[in-house]
Amino acid sequence: MYARNYTGLTGDDVIRWLNASSSAPGANDSSATTTCQSGWSYDTSVYSSTIVTEWDLVCGDSWMASFAYTALALGQLLGATFWGAVSDRFGRRRPYYLAMFLMIGFGVLVSVSPNFVVFCLFQAVVGVNTVACFASGVTIAVELSGVTWRGHLATAINYFWTFGYMLLAVIAYGIRDWRRLQLVIAAPSFLFLLTAIFVPESPRWLYSRRRTEEADGIVRRIVLFNHQTLKDDIDIYVGASEEDVHSSCGDLCQTNRMRINTLLLGFIWFANALVYYGVSLFMPTMGGNVYLNFFLSGVVELPGYAIAQLSITYLGRRWPLCVTLTVAGVALVCTMVVPSDLGWLSITLTMLGKLCVTASWAIAICFTAELYPTVVRAKGMFASTLCGNVGNTLAPMVGLLSVYSPYIPLGAFGVVAVVAGFASLIPPETKGTHLLDKIPTANSSSYISVIPEDSLTVKKFQKTIGLDRDETESGVYGRGDISVSRL
């Protein structure tokens, strides 16, 4: 505030300041400012309590409110750097549930943070483990499924993200105090740890680590649960080399093909995260009820995932990913030229962009898991997630351009999305192919599975497991969901 005596201030004084530049606030000696001497009074009509009102993150400290979100994103960046190596070294299941426990536990601690610094530290720890829950969960789902259902499962996971997104808006509408809200959404999540009873370790990962007996046991339980039979004379030879078993993050760039895929997937994830979180942060500022806007922002994702699921099933990965990213980008760029009196059109284009980027991210998740071999799949997923978290971190910063125009950030998001859309056409198509297990030994597209073709016969396997007709006729062999191919 300006360092003036406002006790006897009248309307005429304000008018005189505005009309006379020499006496206006901020001119000459009157430009001196000072801190508020009597504290602040906050509007509680929308939120009864927030971190801003509790710790007075206003005026010179207003940047700290945005940093609270940045702390979460920085934690996700840190988590992506090491959880991938942990998952490829110790398995998918144990790191997944350890990260879930830590995420929920520190989520509860956030609600009792004594000050802003501790709040940000707890937020960062939550972010470290959130990224592990997401990437490891997708990896487990993909590796436990066969060709027919892999795309469906990888996409279906996202529906639950959206249900949580929408439920958060409903809960926040009823609980306006940030501490109680944080506790209510975090504490009940401990119940999800009970799913550990039903989720097995990835048999594909166990085979890649030469832990054949454990993998066989899980496969037999899966076959039994599916009311199928598995004959004892069917063996699986695990041919992973010592280098594959002890792979490192550098293996993501070991060959030309993997190097190109890693760079392109990283950029695609960066673009998806930048646009998705950028638009999500923009939605509540469009006017109207902030809770309703947030809820509708989640509702628009549902048809996006439906589009992704249908596209993955019938059209593949590359072209649907290209089209959805390009349409999202064009829609957001168009908001920059919409007249100000056509607010409904800007909102419609923004919603269309959110819908399409939602579909593109769901496709990208499935595409990424399918392109990497088992021995480095978790590292690949986390490397892509790391790039996505960079976009997540930059989204609020790009949003600061809204001080010039609220649609400049949307235009910037749109340009990045279009470029990523065309980049998605470069990696090879993975529709109808089986997951790779071993890192290729040459700079070519020939990936050799850890299970050689001659270890099984088509006729015997079709009889005992019941593979799809098209899978057996195309020269694809495998054991239950642990199917392999030579590409």
N, C-alpha and C positions, 0 to 999 in steps of 0.2 A: 504494500500500500504506500501511497505518497505520504511523505513526512509533512503533514499539514494539520492544522487544528480544525477538525470538522464539527466542533461543538456548535458554533453559530452559523453553520453552512446553510445557505438558502438556495432556492431554485434559481434566483437571479444570478447568484455567484457561479453556478454551474454553467448557465447559458453564456455568461460573460467569458468564462474560461474557454468554452467551445468556440466562440466567435472570434476571440482575440488570441492569435497564436502566441503573442508575446506573454500572455498571462495564463495560457493553457497549462494544465498539469503536464509536466515533462519538459516544459520550456525553461531555459535559464536555470536559476537556482531552485525553482520549484520542482525540478526533476528528481530531487533526492527522495529515496524510498527508505522504509523501515519495516521491521517485522511487526506482525499484529501483536499489540500489547495485551489484548484481553482474550486471546484464544480465538476459536472458530465456532461457528454455528452451522450445523449440517442439516440438509433436507433428509428426513427419514421416511418420506412418503413411499419410496420404492424399496430401500434397504434400511433395516433398523440398525444394522451394524456391519461394517466392512473393515478391512485392514486399513483403508484410507482414513476412515473416521476414528478408528481406535488409536492409531499411531500418528495421526495428523500428517499424512503424506500429501501435503498440498504446498502451493507456492514453490519455494526453492527445493522442496523434497518431493515434488510431484513425480519426478522420474523414477522414484523408488517403487511406485505402484506397478509400473511396467516391468521393472527389474524382477519383481516377484514371479512373473511369467517366464522371464528370461532364465531365472535360476532353475526352474523346472526343465527348460529346454537344454541348458548346459549340463544338467544331470543326465539327460537322455544322450547327449553327445558322449559323455564319459562312459556311460553304460555300454554304448554300442562299440566302444573300443576294446572291451575285454570280454563281454559276455559271449561273443561269438566263439572265441578261442576256448572258453570254458565249456560251451555246449558241444563243440566238436571233440573235446578231450574227455569230458566226463559224462557225456550222454545228453539227451534232450530232457528227460523227465525230471531228474534231480535239480538241475539248475532252474528249470521252469518253476517248480514249486518253492524252491528257496527264494527266488526273486519275488514270487507272489506273496510269500510270508513277509518279506522285508518291505515290500511296497505297501501292503495293508497296515503293517505295524507302524511304519513311519507316517502313513496317512492319518492314523489316529493321533500320533504325537503332534502333527501339524495343528490340530485343534486346540492344543494346550500350549502353544508357543508363547513364551513370556515376552518376547520382543521381536522386532522385525528381522534382526540378524539370524536368530535361531529359526524363525519361520522360513527364511530363504534356505538355510542349511537343510532343514527337514524336507523342503520342497525338492531340493537337488537330489537328495537320497531317494525320494519317491521316483523322480525322473530316471535315475540310474536303473532302477528295477522295473519300471514300467516298460521300457524298451525290451527287456528280456522276456517279460510275460507275453508281449505281442509276437516278437519274432520266433521265439521258441514254440509258442502255441501253434503258429502257422506251420512250422517245420514238422512238428509232431503229426498234425492233421494230414499234411501232404505225404509224409513217409508211411503212414498207416493205411493209405488208400491206394486203390488201383487206378488204372487209366480212366475207366468209365466214370468214376465218382470223384476223381481228384479235383477237377475244376469246380465241381459243385461244393465240395467241402471247403476249399480255399476261399470261395466267395461267401459261403453261408456264415463263416465266422464274423464277417463284417456286419451282418444283420444285428448281432448282439451288441456290437459297438453302438449302432444307431439307437437301439432300444435303450441302452444306458444313457445316451445323449439326450433323448427325449424325456426319459424318466428324471434326469437331473433338473430339467426345466420345471417339471411338476413339483418335485421336492423343494426346489429353491423358491418356488412361488409360495409354498406353505411355510417355509422356514426362512425368515429374512435375516437371521443372525448368522454371521459367517462361521463362528466356532461351532455352533450346534449343527449347522449344515454339514460342515466337514466331518464331524463325528458321526452323523447319521449315514452319510454315504460311504464312510470307510469301515466302521466297526462291523456291520453285518457281512462285509465281504470275506471275513474269516471263514464263513460257511463254504466258500468255494474251495478251500483246502481239502474238503472231504472228497472232492472229485479224484484225488490221488488214488483212491481205492479202485477206481475203474480204469484209469489211464495207464497203459503199460509203457515200457521203454520202447523206443523205435527198433523193431527187428532189423531193419535195414542198417541202422547205425551199428547194432551189435554185430551183424555179419561183416561190416566194413572194419570192425575192430578185432575180427577173428574170434569173437565170443559166440561160437556156433551153437553150443548146447543151450545157452540162455535164449538165443534167437529162435531155435527150434521149438522150445517150450512155449514161447509166446505165439508162434505161428500155429502150433497145434491147438492152442486155446481159441485162437481166432477162427480156425477152421471148424472146431467143435461148436462154437457159438453160432456160426453160420449154417449149422446142420449139414456140413459136408464131411467127407472122409479123406484122410491123408495116409497113404500107404507108407509103411516103414522103409521100403526099398528105394525111396526117392531121396537122394542126397543132394546137398548143395555144396559145391566147391567154392571156397572163398579164396580168390586169387589176389587180394590186395597186397601190394608190396610194402616193405618196411617204410618206404618214404611216404606212401599214402596213409599208413596208420599214424605216422607222426607228421602230419601236414602242418603247415604254418599259414599265416595270413598272406605271405608272399606268393603262395600257390594260386591265389586268385588271379595273378598276372603271369602265371608260368608259361602259357602259350599265347600266341597271337589271338586266337579265338576267345580265350578266357579274358585276356587283357581288354579286348574291345568290348566284350559283354559287360565286364565289371565297370568300365568307364561309362558306357551308355546307360546301364541300369542305375548307376549312381546319379546321373543327371536326370533321368526320368523320375526317380524318387524325390530328388531335390525339387523338381518342378511341381510334382503332385503335392508335396507337403507345403511348399510356398503358397500355391494357389488355394489349397484346401483350408489351411489355417488362416490365410489372409482374408479369404471371403467369409469364413466363419466369424472372425473378429469384426468384420465390417457389418455383418447382418444386424446386430443389436443397435447399431447407430443409424439405421434407416428411418427411425421415427416410429411412434406407436409404442405398444407395450413390449418392453424388452424381453419378458418371459415368453410371450407369444412368438416374437421373432426368433428367439433361440429354439423354441419347440418346432416351429415351422422349418427352421434350418435343418433340423434332424429329420423331419417328415420327408423333405425333398430328397433325402439320401436313399430312401427305400426303393423308389423306382430306379434309382441309379444302380443299386446292387442287382435288381431284377434284370436290368439291361445287361449288366456285366455277366450275370449267370447265363443268360440266353446266348450272348455273344460268344462266350468261352465254349459253350456246348456245340454251337453250330458253325461258327465262323472262325474260330481259332483265337490267337492272342494278339498277333502283330497288328492286323488291320483294325480290329475294334479298339485297341489301345491308341492307335494313331488317330482314328476318327473322333473318339471321345475327347482326347486332349485338344485336338484342333478345334472342334466345335466349342469347347469350353473357352479356349483362348479367344476365338473370334467373338463370342458373345460378350466377354468381358471388355474387349477392346471397343466394341460398339457402344458400350455405356458412356464412353468419353464424348460421343457426338450426339447423344440424345438431348434434346432441348430440356431446359430445367423445368418447364411446365408439364412435362410428360414423365413425372416421377414413377408412375405405375409401370412404364416401359423399362425404365432403368432397373426397377426391382425384378421385373420378369426376366430380363437378360442376366441379372446377377444370380437369380435362382436357377436359370438354365445352366450357367457356368458351374454352379455348385453341384448340380445334378450330374453333369458330365464328368467333372473332375472326381466325383465320388466313384463313378463307374470305372474311370481310368485307373484309379488307385487300386481298386479291387482286382482289376485285371493284372496290373503290374505286380501285385503281391504273388499271385499264382504264377505268372511268367517268370519271376525271379527264382522262386523255389524250384521250378522245373529246369532252369538253365544250368544250375550248379550241380556238380556231382556230390554224392552223399558225403564223401570224406571232407568236403569244404562247404557243404550247403549252409550250415549255421553261420560260418564266417561270411559267406556271401550275403546271406540275409541281413546280418548285422552291419556289414559294410554298406549295403544299400540303405538300411535304416539310419546309419550315421549321416549319409548324405541327405536323407529326408529331414533329419533333425537340424541340419544346417539351414534348410529352407524354413523349417518351423521357427528357428531362432530369428531369422531375418524378416519373417512376415510382419511382426509388429513395427520393425524399423522402416520397412517400405510403407507401412500404413501411416507413418508420420508425414508423408507427402500429401496427405489429405488436408493439411493446413492451407494448401494452395487450391486444391479442388478435391472433393471427396471421391472423384472418379479417376484421378491420376493413378493411385495404387492399383485399381482394378485393371487399368490399361497395361501397367507394368506386368501384373500377373498374367494377363492374357498373352502378351508377347512371348514370355517364357514358356507358356503352355503350348503355343503353336510350334515353337522350335523343338520342344521335347516330343511333340506328336510325330513330326517327321523323323526324328532320331529313333523312334521306336520301331521303324521298319527295317532297321539294319540287322538286329539279332535274328537268328533262325527261328522258324515256327516250331512250337512244341506240342501242338494239338495232336493227339493220338499217339504220341511217343511215350516210351517208358522212362522213368527216372534214371539218370546216369549215376553210376556208383564210383567210378574211378577217374582220376584226372587223366586226360588224353596224353599219350606219350609222344605226340608229334604235333606240329603246327597245322593241324587239319581239323575237319569236322568229325573225324572218326573217334568216337568215344567207346572204349572197351569196358563192358560191364565187369564187375568183380565175379560174376557167375558165368562161365563159358556156356555156349549154346549146347554143346554136346553132353552136358551133365543131365539133361532131361530129354524125354521124347514127347513130341506133341500129343500123340495118341494117348499115352498113359496119363499125361498131365491133364488133358481135357476130360478124361474119364474121372479122375480122382478129385479135381478141383472145380471143373466147370468153367473154364475161361470162355470169354466171348469168342464166337466163331471167327470174327475178323481178326482177333488177336492171334489165334493159333495159326490161321492160314497165312499170316504175314511173316511168319518165322520168329515170333516172339515167344519166349519161354520164361517160366517163372514158377514160383511157389506161392500160391494164394495171392496176397497183395504184394508180395516181394517178387515182382515180375521184372524181367530184364530185357534188354534189347541191344542190338549192335547197329549203330546209326552210321 
